[in-house]
């Protein structure tokens, strides 16, 4: 609570809280929802932009999983027979994961544009690096926090650390790992949309064009498409998690 009051007191409140004419502009924006732009041509554009954004997000999160999962396994310290070696590898992996996620995906995109241009590869890599760092950290924590009793039984039976991971840690942690991965896919969809700030096409790019032209009804249509994508991903996540625990 003290930190909250300290942060509030550090904000400069001397300027106006609402821009001149801001209330009228916001009201105009809300009124544009009834109805949004529903012409066939614009709906086709919104569908194409949504597909493009979803493709970026899925490709980025897939690469993030491919990077984050092995790094998370190492960070959990559960694959080495030597505790000292496992601890050293875990510390190194956690440092790398922290470095990957410490830079925002938009900053990664700005850094990748000179090398790869305004291409799909720029978006995918900009999403994969920070999300790989985030997923790796969470995967490592989930694998490390599984109950010890089943693992102890595997060790007593002579199972190697890899078999303990494969038949003990991973099955118990997998539902939570899948749930968090789908949550990050939802985040990746929003992140892929804001790549418009570096000029990459997608939902965010179309929203920015419509905002620049003050076509708020088009903005609402694009926002509703984004909400629809996130809802579909959430339903997909629920079905996958239920199939894993049933």
C-alpha positions in Angstrom: 0.0 0.0 0.0 2.9 2.4 0.8 4.4 1.7 -2.6 1.1 2.6 -4.2 0.8 5.9 -2.5 4.5 6.6 -3.3 3.9 5.9 -7.0 0.7 8.1 -7.0 2.5 11.0 -5.3 5.3 10.8 -7.8 3.0 11.5 -10.8 2.7 15.0 -12.1 -1.0 15.9 -11.6 -0.6 19.6 -12.5 -1.8 19.1 -16.1 -5.4 18.5 -17.1 -6.6 15.0 -16.7 -8.8 15.1 -19.8 -7.7 16.7 -23.0 -9.8 19.7 -24.3 -12.6 18.1 -26.4 -11.6 14.7 -25.2 -15.0 13.8 -23.8 -16.8 14.7 -27.0 -14.3 12.7 -29.0 -14.6 9.7 -26.8 -18.4 9.9 -26.9 -18.2 10.0 -30.7 -15.9 6.9 -30.6 -18.5 5.0 -28.5 -21.4 6.0 -30.7 -19.6 4.6 -33.7 -20.1 1.1 -32.3 -23.8 1.3 -33.3 -23.3 0.0 -35.9 -19.7 -0.8 -36.7 -18.5 -1.0 -40.4 -20.1 -4.1 -41.8 -19.7 -3.7 -45.6 -18.6 -7.0 -47.3 -15.4 -5.3 -48.6 -14.3 -4.2 -45.1 -15.3 -7.5 -43.5 -13.0 -9.2 -46.0 -10.2 -6.9 -45.2 -10.7 -7.4 -41.4 -10.8 -11.2 -41.9 -7.6 -11.1 -43.9 -5.8 -8.9 -41.3 -7.1 -11.2 -38.5 -5.7 -14.3 -40.3 -2.4 -12.5 -40.8 -2.2 -11.5 -37.1 -3.2 -15.0 -35.9 -0.5 -16.6 -38.2 2.2 -14.3 -36.8 1.1 -15.2 -33.2 0.9 -19.0 -33.8 4.3 -19.0 -35.5 5.9 -16.9 -32.9 4.6 -18.8 -29.9 5.5 -22.2 -31.6 9.1 -21.0 -31.9 8.9 -19.7 -28.4 7.9 -23.1 -27.1 10.7 -24.8 -29.1 13.2 -22.4 -27.4 11.5 -22.1 -24.0 10.8 -25.8 -23.3 14.4 -27.2 -23.3 15.6 -24.0 -21.6 12.9 -24.5 -18.9 13.9 -28.1 -18.4 17.5 -27.0 -17.8 16.3 -24.2 -15.6 14.3 -26.6 -13.4 17.6 -28.4 -12.6 15.9 -31.8 -13.1 18.0 -33.4 -15.8 21.4 -33.6 -14.3 22.6 -36.5 -12.2 25.0 -34.2 -10.4 23.4 -31.6 -8.1 26.3 -29.2 -8.5 26.2 -29.5 -12.4 22.4 -29.2 -12.4 22.6 -26.1 -10.2 25.2 -24.4 -12.5 23.2 -25.2 -15.6 20.0 -24.0 -14.0 21.6 -20.7 -13.0 23.0 -20.2 -16.6 19.6 -21.0 -18.2 17.7 -18.7 -15.9 20.1 -15.9 -16.7 19.6 -16.4 -20.5 15.8 -16.6 -20.1 15.8 -13.4 -18.0 17.9 -11.6 -20.8 15.5 -12.8 -23.5 12.3 -11.6 -21.7 13.8 -8.3 -20.4 13.4 -6.7 -23.8 9.9 -6.0 -25.0 8.8 -7.6 -28.3 8.2 -4.2 -29.9 11.8 -3.3 -29.2 13.0 -6.6 -30.6 10.9 -5.8 -33.8 12.6 -2.4 -34.1 16.0 -4.1 -33.8 15.1 -6.8 -36.4 13.7 -4.4 -39.0 17.1 -3.3 -40.3 18.2 -6.9 -40.7 15.0 -8.5 -42.1 12.9 -5.6 -43.2 9.1 -5.3 -42.7 8.7 -9.1 -43.1 7.0 -11.9 -41.4 10.3 -13.1 -40.0 10.7 -9.9 -38.1 7.4 -10.4 -36.3 8.0 -14.0 -35.6 11.4 -13.5 -34.1 10.3 -10.5 -32.2 7.6 -12.6 -30.5 9.6 -15.7 -30.1 12.5 -14.3 -28.1 10.7 -12.6 -25.2 7.9 -15.2 -25.1 10.5 -18.0 -25.2 12.1 -16.4 -22.1 8.8 -16.1 -20.3 7.6 -19.6 -21.2 11.0 -21.1 -20.2 10.9 -19.5 -16.8 7.3 -20.7 -16.1 8.0 -24.2 -17.5 11.0 -24.4 -15.2 9.0 -23.4 -12.2 6.1 -25.8 -13.0 8.5 -28.7 -13.5 10.4 -27.9 -10.3 7.2 -27.6 -8.2 5.6 -31.0 -8.9 5.0 -33.3 -5.9 8.1 -35.3 -4.8 6.4 -38.5 -3.8 5.8 -39.9 -7.3 9.3 -38.8 -8.3 10.8 -40.5 -5.3 9.1 -43.8 -6.3 10.6 -43.5 -9.8 14.0 -42.9 -8.4 13.8 -45.9 -6.0 12.9 -48.1 -9.0 16.2 -47.0 -10.7 14.9 -44.5 -13.1 17.4 -42.0 -14.6 16.8 -38.2 -14.2 15.6 -38.1 -17.8 13.1 -40.9 -17.2 12.0 -39.1 -14.0 11.4 -36.0 -16.1 9.6 -37.9 -18.9 7.4 -40.1 -16.8 7.0 -38.1 -13.6 7.5 -34.4 -13.8 6.2 -33.7 -17.3 2.9 -35.6 -17.1 2.0 -33.8 -13.8 3.1 -30.4 -15.0 1.7 -30.7 -18.6 -1.9 -29.4 -18.0 -0.6 -26.2 -16.3 2.1 -25.8 -19.0 -0.5 -26.1 -21.8 -2.9 -23.7 -20.0 -0.1 -21.1 -19.6 1.0 -21.6 -23.2 -2.5 -20.9 -24.5 -2.6 -17.8 -22.3 0.6 -16.6 -23.9 -0.8 -17.3 -27.3 -3.6 -14.8 -26.5 -1.0 -12.3 -25.4 1.0 -13.0 -28.6 -2.1 -12.1 -30.7 -2.3 -8.7 -29.1 1.5 -8.3 -29.4 1.3 -9.2 -33.1 -1.3 -6.6 -33.6 0.8 -3.8 -32.1 3.6 -4.5 -34.6 1.8 -1.9 -36.7 3.9 0.6 -34.9 6.9 -0.5 -37.0 4.8 -0.7 -40.2 4.0 -4.4 -40.3 0.6 -5.3 -41.6 -2.1 -7.0 -39.6 -5.0 -6.0 -37.4 -3.1 -3.3 -35.6 -1.9 -1.8 -38.9 -5.5 -1.5 -40.1 -6.7 -0.1 -36.8 -4.0 2.6 -37.1 -5.1 3.5 -40.6 -8.7 3.8 -39.6 -7.8 5.8 -36.5 -5.8 8.2 -38.6 -8.8 8.8 -40.9 -11.1 9.0 -37.8 -13.2 6.1 -39.1 -14.2 4.8 -35.7 -16.8 2.4 -37.0 -14.0 0.6 -38.8 -11.9 0.6 -35.7 -14.8 -1.1 -33.8 -15.1 -3.8 -36.4 -11.4 -4.6 -36.2 -11.5 -4.6 -32.4 -14.4 -7.0 -32.5 -12.5 -9.3 -34.8 -9.6 -9.3 -32.3 -11.9 -10.1 -29.4 -13.3 -13.0 -31.5 -9.9 -14.4 -32.1 -9.0 -14.4 -28.4 -12.4 -16.0 -27.5 -11.7 -18.8 -30.0 -8.3 -19.4 -28.6 -9.7 -19.5 -25.1 -12.3 -22.1 -26.1 -9.5 -24.1 -27.8 -7.4 -23.9 -24.6 -10.3 -25.2 -22.5 -10.9 -28.2 -24.7 -7.2 -29.1 -24.8 -6.8 -28.9 -21.0 -9.9 -31.0 -20.4 -8.6 -33.6 -22.8 -5.3 -33.8 -20.8 -6.9 -34.2 -17.4 -9.7 -36.5 -18.4 
